[in-house]
């Protein structure tokens, strides 16, 4: 079975001077980080990140390991390249196996249906 790559291009600021993927690893290992740094992140970005995290958790349980996830900050070199390459106008943008699925936040049902069409 081939694993699919779902890339999410969005605003993922490095609150602790490490990338958001690393923060997920740090949290999984139950290392306590000071919460005061999170106060500097705008609420809009925090809320977007929480919604994306919730969507990813649900997708992971629905597709049971068939999808690998990659988070790309839109302000990094790779993020700028993806923005130009896929003509991204709105974040987050979901790219599955190199093909842009859609931009913006969606419900889990819409996202599930779109992904199922492309990985069938």
FENURZI-V437209 format. One line per field, one symbol per residue. ss: DSSP state (2 for helix, 1 for strand, 0 for the rest). phi: phi as a letter, one per 40 degrees, with the letter a starting at -180 (. if undefined). burial: b if it has 16 or more other ideal C-beta (glycine too) atoms within 10 Angstrom, else e. A space follows every 50 residues. Layout:
ss: ???
phi: ???
burial: ???
This chain:
ss: 00011111110000000002222222220000002222220022222222 22222222222220001111111000222222222200000011110011 11100002222222222220
phi: .ccbbbcbcacbcccbgbcccccccccccgccbccccccccdddcccccc ccdcccdccccccfgcbcbbcbccccdcccccccdbfcbbbcbbbbfgbc cabgcbcccccccccdccbc
burial: eeeeebbbbbbbeebeeebbeebeeeeeeeeeeeeeeeeeeeeeeeebbe ebeebbeebeeebeeebeeebbbbeeeebeebbeebebeebbbbbbeeeb bebebbeeeebbeebeeeee
